[in-house]
Amino acid sequence: MSLRRGVRVAGATLLFLSLVPAMVVLARVEMSAGIRYVSATGTADECSAKAKASLEAYLPGATESSPGSGEWMALGQNVVTGAPSSAATVRCYPLPKGYVATFICAVQLPANPFGAGPLCLDIAHKFYGGAITPLAAMPTPTPVPSGCATTSLVGTWVSDADPKLTLTMDLAGGLTDSDGVSGNWNLDGTSATLTYYGTHTLTLSADGKHIRGSGYNFTRKC
């Protein structure tokens, strides 16, 4: 079940299913529904303003499903996976005196570091002034190593024998040469393994600038 489908089952109308890649449908969707707040005073517009503010305290960019509908939605993204991992809806219903606000949340596990229940509870408490419990922080991307790091082969490497031949190695362990041929790399201490036209073992120099072995000699641009 996708994240957005899970929220729809709960009765919300979130608009982000197309943003959830196919791979996350194998993960678990956790939902929270049932929190309801009744105010004996206030207008529907005031409810909408509070709905938007309470959502944006935890999820960016809250939007109204259609102008004047009173249904506000927002989603959060796991920046490491690049996919939506949390969503919430606050819906305002006007009463002859005051209004009712309902809260529905869904999260994708394990991509999201906190559950749907804690998220919905904090949004609701932000809305009407209850106790706030800090949520677990979203994971942050692994920084790309800079310079000639001795713990990674990330960067552009130039063949000492043929300067036209370069290998660009990325953070995920992939490599691509100047002709577009791809492969993989791994580093264990100073022992570098390149899967590139076969498997080759090279040695990383102490300054992180050179890899040599198996007939290959490369110098890193750094």
ZAGU-987223 format. One line per 3 residues: number of its first residue (from 1); their letters; for each residue y, x, z of N, C-alpha, C. Coordinates in steps of 0.001 Angstrom, whole numbers, plus 500000, padded with zeros to 6 digits. Atoms other than C-alpha are relative to their C-alpha. Layout:
<gutis>
NUM = A = Y:X:Z:Y:X:Z:Y:X:Z; ...
</gutis>
This chain:
<gutis>
1 = MSL = 498811:500854:500000:500000:500000:500000:501232:500884:500000; 498788:499201:500032:503412:501441:499049:500923:499580:501113; 499039:500296:498939:506274:501584:501508:500733:498700:499727
4 = RRG = 499221:501190:500314:508252:498920:499708:499139:498743:500044; 500888:501162:499946:505261:496614:499336:499757:499597:501451; 500193:500310:498589:504707:496901:503075:501155:499209:500558
7 = VRV = 498839:500734:499508:508239:495734:503758:500034:498598:499406; 500018:501323:500613:507858:492874:501301:499008:499083:500697; 500988:500797:499282:504727:491715:503083:500597:499476:501294
10 = AGA = 499337:500405:498767:506854:491594:506213:501102:498996:499749; 499004:501013:500308:509268:489309:504408:501328:500539:499563; 498737:499431:500441:512025:491741:503433:500011:500108:498484
13 = TLL = 499879:499878:501452:513293:492303:499915:500597:501350:499639; 499479:498662:500284:513862:496085:499803:499788:500337:498527; 499956:499773:501436:514617:497448:496360:499590:501399:499577
16 = FLS = 500248:498613:500312:513122:500914:496417:498560:500340:499645; 501403:499706:500319:509440:500591:495384:499885:501013:498856; 500088:499088:501136:510142:502398:492125:500280:501439:500385
19 = LVP = 499692:498645:499555:511304:505408:494138:498824:500662:500689; 501129:499443:499271:507961:505850:495914:498969:500510:499008; 500970:499485:500964:505695:508174:493922:498602:499493:500276
22 = AMV = 501344:500558:499879:502113:507148:493289:499192:500666:501096; 500815:499270:499035:500762:509843:495622:500125:499435:501413; 499845:500467:498638:502180:508165:498749:499289:498688:500265
25 = VLA = 500705:501246:499743:500238:504959:498229:498734:500246:500807; 501180:499676:499225:497344:506791:499861:500335:500147:501484; 499590:499866:498617:499361:507177:503058:500031:498630:500660
28 = RVE = 500006:501243:499230:499670:504570:505789:501418:499471:500168; 498719:500650:499775:502535:502088:505959:499965:499287:501348; 499882:500658:498700:503584:501033:509453:501223:499098:499980
31 = MSA = 498901:500963:500025:505756:497947:509878:500347:499504:501395; 499545:500624:498764:507791:496387:512652:500846:498796:499627; 499246:501225:500255:509029:492807:512539:499964:499143:501258
34 = GIR = 500003:500910:498858:509999:490244:515131:501191:500136:500923; 498796:499879:499168:513123:491640:516788:501052:499030:499476; 499053:501052:500371:515676:488853:516801:501109:499963:501048
37 = YVS = 498870:500039:499081:519147:488750:518307:500860:498780:499681; 499174:501203:500159:521130:485545:518850:501327:500211:500718; 498657:499913:499409:524872:485660:519429:500646:498618:499989
40 = ATG = 499358:501318:499902:526666:482554:520650:501419:500019:499454; 498653:499871:500562:529942:483875:519250:499954:500926:498801; 499915:499103:501145:531066:485725:516157:499712:499297:498687
43 = TAD = 500154:500569:501337:531059:485083:512430:498925:500747:499216; 500973:499349:500877:528641:485913:509644:500540:501327:499485; 499402:498746:500459:531079:488557:508409:499915:501073:501079
46 = ECS = 500113:499043:498895:531096:490196:511833:498559:500485:500134; 501413:499622:499956:527295:490172:511833:499679:500996:498891; 500249:499107:501124:527240:491801:508405:500573:501385:500251
49 = AKA = 499379:498711:499709:529631:494529:509518:499161:500784:501008; 500829:499342:498991:527443:495283:512535:498642:500405:499409; 501271:499676:500648:524285:495188:510404:500117:501292:499198
52 = KAS = 499785:498797:500811:525674:497785:508000:500168:501236:500891; 499731:498854:499124:526924:500034:510806:498745:500440:500757; 501197:499642:499225:523695:499877:512811:498941:500646:499111
55 = LEA = 500938:499373:500930:521559:500679:509765:500423:501434:499675; 499525:498689:500428:523746:503592:508732:500051:501015:501140; 500123:499053:498893:523474:505091:512203:498702:500789:499892
58 = YLP = 501318:499357:500107:519879:505995:511218:499553:500225:498568; 500389:499886:501402:519469:505504:507455:501259:499947:499146; 498748:499952:500763:522127:506365:504856:500118:498897:498966
61 = GAT = 499713:500846:501154:523780:504084:502351:499509:498572:500066; 500410:501407:499907:523131:500555:503610:500745:499164:498972; 499396:500870:501004:523752:497952:500914:499562:498559:500238
64 = ESS = 500318:501422:499899:523823:494169:500800:499243:499589:498748; 500850:500331:501146:521124:492696:498561:500774:499251:498921; 499064:500649:500913:523731:490437:496976:501221:499626:500826
67 = PGS = 498783:500247:499229:527350:489837:497986:499956:498670:500760; 499971:501194:499173:527576:487394:500875:498649:499517:500478; 501342:500451:499599:523801:487153:501375:499725:500241:501480
70 = GEW = 500261:499657:498607:523927:488729:504823:498739:500811:500195; 501214:499183:499912:520810:490785:504023:500363:501440:499649; 499612:498604:500159:521467:494496:504516:498772:500895:500055
73 = MAL = 501177:499149:500124:518995:497210:503534:500402:501460:499905; 499774:498559:500114:518771:500981:503842:498660:500712:500028; 501230:499219:499986:516168:503666:503306:500311:501452:500319
76 = GQN = 499885:498580:499689:515596:507206:504481:499001:500789:499190; 500854:499162:500831:514079:510083:502566:499568:501242:500752; 500500:498727:499505:511880:512930:503674:500403:501052:498974
79 = VVT = 499457:499057:500979:513750:515805:502050:498977:501042:499564; 501038:499040:500377:510650:517993:502023:499147:499441:498875; 500827:500613:501040:508558:515542:499980:500848:499432:498873
82 = GAP = 499122:500579:501008:511561:514129:498127:499758:498527:499748; 500340:501411:500191:510265:510581:498585:500524:499157:501162; 499615:500887:498898:511475:507565:500587:498884:499923:501033
85 = SSA = 501022:500049:498956:509688:507514:503934:500320:498979:501083; 499647:501013:499007:511533:504859:505960:500963:499001:499384; 499138:501059:500512:513317:501577:505333:500199:498947:501068
88 = ATV = 499721:501053:499023:514920:498794:507305:500887:498935:499367; 499168:501135:500424:516473:495375:506731:500530:499294:501243; 499392:500857:498981:518895:493526:508977:500545:498785:499262
91 = RCY = 499599:501237:500671:519425:489891:507999:500812:499137:500958; 499106:500845:499202:522284:487742:509303:499915:498547:499539; 500037:501428:500284:521992:483951:509522:501097:499321:500820
94 = PLP = 498938:500665:499240:525094:481944:510449:499488:498759:500731; 500272:501204:499217:524860:479251:513137:501294:499200:500137; 498762:500753:499755:527294:476424:513918:500932:500750:500956
97 = KGY = 499236:499122:499115:528402:478720:516726:499248:501320:500107; 500625:498698:499943:527595:482401:516326:499076:500270:498818; 500905:499596:501070:524752:483891:514323:498694:500523:500593
100 = VAT = 501276:499378:499651:521172:485185:514378:499826:501223:499105; 500315:498794:500780:520223:488706:513277:498531:500351:500198; 501407:499589:499923:516643:489741:512464:499864:501426:499470
103 = FIC = 500171:498583:500313:515315:493286:512094:498560:500252:499534; 501308:499665:500555:512424:494501:509907:500045:501452:499540; 500053:498582:500374:511397:498138:509426:498622:500354:499473
106 = AVQ = 501262:499458:500492:508710:500055:507576:500151:501499:499824; 499992:498552:500202:507822:503738:507515:498698:500423:499337; 501173:499421:500651:505415:505845:505500:499490:501138:500889
109 = LPA = 500586:498971:499149:503088:507902:507678:498917:500753:499231; 499308:499171:499007:502620:510791:508058:501307:500609:499522; 498785:499375:500525:505645:511617:505884:501197:499795:500918
112 = NPF = 498878:500260:499109:507994:510013:508406:499656:500461:501415; 500327:499444:498680:508251:511706:511814:500081:498995:501146; 499947:501012:498948:508875:508465:513764:499475:498678:499459
115 = GAG = 500617:501261:500383:507270:505028:513745:500998:498914:499682; 499149:501131:500362:508604:501711:512515:500563:499313:501241; 499539:500653:498783:508826:500290:516050:501202:500680:500619
118 = PLC = 498832:499310:499452:511130:502982:517478:501230:499912:499105; 498867:500108:500922:513283:502847:514342:500665:498643:500125; 499432:501345:499927:513709:499076:514499:500689:499757:501347
121 = LDI = 499424:500205:498676:514358:499126:518235:501354:500684:500119; 498719:499302:499925:517108:501730:517926:501059:499330:499130; 499041:500708:500854:518733:499885:515012:500488:498729:500694
124 = AHK = 499623:501231:499297:518649:496634:516998:500891:500306:501200; 499180:499645:498837:520015:498324:520130:501380:500488:499589; 498694:499594:500525:522776:499915:518080:500819:498778:499619
127 = FYG = 499332:501228:500435:523586:496452:516760:500621:499265:501184; 499486:500829:498905:523921:494694:520114:500244:500750:501303; 499590:499235:498838:524449:497548:522552:498918:500305:501009
130 = GAI = 501086:499645:499090:521030:498317:524040:499852:501505:500148; 500240:498579:499770:519651:501656:525201:499434:500652:498741; 500428:499271:501192:519175:504204:522415:499052:501135:500399
133 = TPL = 500946:498902:499786:516140:506502:522364:500024:500899:498779; 499924:499108:501168:516547:509582:520139:498691:500006:499203; 501152:499949:500884:514207:509577:517147:499666:501448:499658
136 = AAM = 500409:498658:500417:512205:512605:516055:500771:500399:498748; 499203:499512:501122:514120:514755:513596:499165:500061:498724; 500649:499845:501296:513298:514701:509902:499711:501472:499754
139 = PTP = 500262:498592:500329:511638:517895:508656:501057:500529:499049; 499024:499370:500885:513903:520335:506864:499272:500884:498996; 500662:499181:501016:513079:522176:503648:499897:501456:500445
142 = TPV = 500125:498571:499745:511794:525714:503941:501032:500744:499172; 498968:499293:500781:514709:527961:502970:499376:500976:499021; 500486:499060:501004:514200:529981:499820:500369:501410:500444
145 = PSG = 499690:498627:499589:513891:533660:500759:501020:500638:499066; 499006:499316:500811:516791:535763:499581:499744:501501:500055; 500179:498563:500039:516886:539401:498608:498555:500379:499720
148 = CAT = 501365:499511:500199:513707:541472:498534:499203:499794:501279; 500734:500318:498780:511858:539709:501339:498607:500606:499933; 501341:499404:499959:508685:541497:502404:498937:498991:500426
151 = TSL = 500939:501055:499602:507111:538197:503463:499752:499006:498872; 500115:500935:501111:507319:536525:500064:500198:500752:498692; 499774:499437:501331:507200:537279:496345:500995:499176:499196
154 = VGT = 499044:500863:500701:509815:534648:495500:501088:500850:499347; 498962:499274:500732:512213:535933:492864:499574:500274:498575; 500288:499625:501384:512292:537382:489378:499578:501460:499952
157 = WVS = 500576:498665:500085:510142:540409:488628:500007:500465:498534; 499920:499438:501346:510620:542691:485603:498928:501078:499849; 501048:499001:500258:507767:544701:484094:500635:501368:499781
160 = DAD = 499501:498638:500199:508384:548449:484364:499634:500521:498615; 500462:499529:501305:506447:548937:481120:500693:499275:498850; 499382:500804:501056:508133:546167:479134:501076:499108:500628
163 = PKL = 498925:500766:499363:511543:544933:480385:500161:498568:499485; 499919:501362:500528:511190:541851:478176:499055:499055:500731; 500968:500823:499268:508301:540648:480333:500492:499804:501436
166 = TLT = 499586:500316:498631:509432:538906:483492:499070:498948:500588; 500741:501016:499255:507628:536867:486135:500958:499363:501000; 499182:500722:499033:509512:534204:488039:499064:499307:500973
169 = MDL = 500906:500529:498982:507762:533354:491303:500763:499050:500913; 499305:501011:499217:508616:530214:493259:499421:499870:501399; 500357:500158:498595:508354:529102:496858:498631:499349:500179
172 = AGG = 501276:500719:499899:505274:526951:496146:498801:500868:499618; 501107:499129:500369:503219:529949:495032:499692:500009:498519; 500191:500002:501443:503622:529402:491309:500782:501125:499346
175 = LTD = 499255:498998:500775:504728:531905:488701:500020:499585:498538; 499853:500265:501430:505958:531621:485132:500552:501252:499340; 499484:498799:500658:506406:534495:482711:501044:499639:498954
178 = SDG = 498901:500204:500954:509105:534942:480090:499559:499278:498742; 500509:500758:501147:506848:533327:477467:499581:498584:500389; 500356:501344:499551:506254:530214:479572:498584:499869:500513
181 = VSG = 501367:500027:499468:502736:531182:480685:500076:499926:501523; 499928:500195:498558:502113:530018:484241:498780:500555:500711; 501076:499512:499159:499965:531258:487084:500347:499764:501453
184 = NWN = 499761:500153:498569:499946:531628:490858:500066:501363:500676; 499957:498773:499213:500689:534222:493483:499676:499702:501454; 500241:500099:498559:499644:534859:497066:500271:501367:500617
187 = LDG = 499698:498748:499324:500761:537463:499574:499381:499984:501386; 500627:499842:498685:498698:538615:502545:500360:501397:500497; 499495:498696:499589:500565:541370:504331:500704:500666:498845
190 = TSA = 499432:499328:501179:501311:543850:501557:499102:499841:498778; 500942:500210:501104:498388:542720:499387:500388:498744:499229; 499585:501117:500855:499589:540543:496518:498902:499679:498996
193 = TLT = 500983:500447:500982:497186:538491:494415:500695:499154:498952; 499437:500763:501107:498343:537283:491017:498869:499389:499189; 500927:500682:500905:496336:534683:489128:500768:499790:498703
196 = YYG = 499186:499933:501219:497732:535456:485704:499215:500816:498973; 500932:499355:500921:495465:536238:482751:498885:500675:500797; 501005:499459:499104:492763:536681:485361:500578:500159:501397
199 = THT = 499548:499785:498624:493033:537658:489011:500214:501485:500232; 499626:498599:499851:494796:540885:489912:500525:500227:501423; 499524:499629:498674:495410:542602:493236:501004:501143:499884
202 = LTL = 498946:499005:500043:498661:544514:493650:500475:500268:501425; 499477:499657:498688:500435:546169:496553:501522:499898:499990; 498549:500146:499860:503947:545201:497670:500553:501219:500735
205 = SAD = 499394:498819:499379:506164:548178:498498:500675:499629:501315; 499429:500226:498674:507653:548574:501967:501392:499382:499934; 498650:500568:500122:511136:547655:500693:500000:498652:499278
208 = GKH = 500105:501306:500645:509853:544505:498934:500459:499974:498557; 499433:499968:501350:511132:545687:495551:498954:500182:498904; 500976:499673:501029:507924:546681:493767:498619:499453:500342
211 = IRG = 501426:500299:499867:504394:545429:493206:499271:500813:498938; 500717:499119:500917:501866:547773:491658:498499:499858:500218; 501452:500044:499921:498170:547703:490867:499399:499230:498845
214 = SGY = 500730:500697:501072:495535:546461:488384:500678:500159:498648; 499354:499761:501280:497530:548004:485561:501371:499383:499861; 498688:500636:500038:500705:546122:486446:500970:500751:500906
217 = NFT = 498910:499457:499196:504015:547478:487726:501237:499136:499768; 498840:500869:500105:506876:545074:488437:501036:500374:501043; 498877:499781:499088:510302:545526:490031:500765:498697:500154
220 = RKC = 499307:501262:499734:512058:542590:491682:501504:500174:499877; 498532:500023:500050:515674:541739:490890:500534:499508:501354; 499462:500397:498700:517382:541710:494272:501034:501026:500456
</gutis>
